[in-house]
């Protein structure tokens, strides 16, 4: 390699390194990684964006809940939101899509393959969560700062049907991971 090419390569490498250091990364606004998986929670009004990031070096599969109608209806009911309102009252809200209050047929696991370095994002709303303890059917923001942290406990397959027994052998991610804590001002 000539001296000019070597110098050019060093300059380009330095620019790339500085750009990588100075650019904000999605992982910087997320919760702590557990077993290579990290969750990132963001909002725009009552709309929530929950991202699952595989920061590990191996591919995994996440079980986010159940699917109905052969995957036409996806219910990430393994996701919960720890909510602390502006008065300091904390409670746990679980995902529950009110359009589907019951099951009258087959259920399958809501499995998301997540390659190393990949991200999967869900769009959610505050009214898709309910608190069993307080019988609240939406996350109720009150005047002031409200705090929200998403939670997921990874499990294997639980809705194993006779035509898909091998699903339980997939490389599932196990652990309990929390997102960053999001402040919602109302």
Number of C-alpha atoms within 10 A of each C-alpha: 6 7 8 9 10 11 12 12 12 12 12 12 12 12 12 11 11 11 11 11 10 8 8 10 10 12 18 10 16 22 20 17 18 17 16 19 25 22 28 25 22 20 15 9 11 12 13 15 14 20 20 23 23 25 19 17 11 13 17 19 20 25 24 20 23 21 20 18 13 11 13 8 13 18 19 22 19 18 21 21 23 19 23 20 22 18 11 11 9 14 15 20 27 22 23 21 18 12 7 11 7 7 9 8 8 12 19 20 24 23 20 15 17 20 17 16 14 13 18 15 13 11 11 17 17 18 17 17 23 23 20 12 9 10 9 13 19 17 24 14 18 13 12 13 16 22 19 22 20 23 21 22 16 19 17 19 21 15 18 15 14 7 7 10 11 11 18 15 9 14 14 21 21 18 13 14 21 24 24 21 19 19 17 20 14 11
